[in-house]
């Protein structure tokens, strides 16, 4: 059974994802949210199901808000946190369907160019995932083709 804190954090992040628009004058909200993201592991430990909500929340906020809010997110190092979190999740032994849902919605272009991506051996984890899950061939082709087009 899930602990109460995990459920509360997931509910908060779900509500944010459902209503992702942040007014430019509410950028202070992002400071608090960034602090929550950075504190989640200390609060509940490494729980991939909660961190998937964090990834989704950061991505939806970035895609639905203004450039000013995205700049504030960058200043709060939310994208750096997201990238590190993704690399950590790739190294976890997640069910293939969970990992599929992470990978299908994530662009690795910017991440693959970072030295920490190579140093964390994230590409090894991706390859292992693809080799162990041949039924996701269309996802593999999509990621390979998008990499070639960049």
Secondary structure, 3 states (H helix, E strand, C coil): CCCHHHHHHHHHHHHHHHCCCCCHHHCHHHHHHHHHHHHHHHHHCCCHHHHHHHHHHHHHHHHHCCHHHHHHHHHCCHHHHHHHHHHHHHHCCCCHHHHHHHHHCCCCHHHHCCHHHHHCCHHHHHHHHHHHCHHHHHHHHHHHHHHHHC
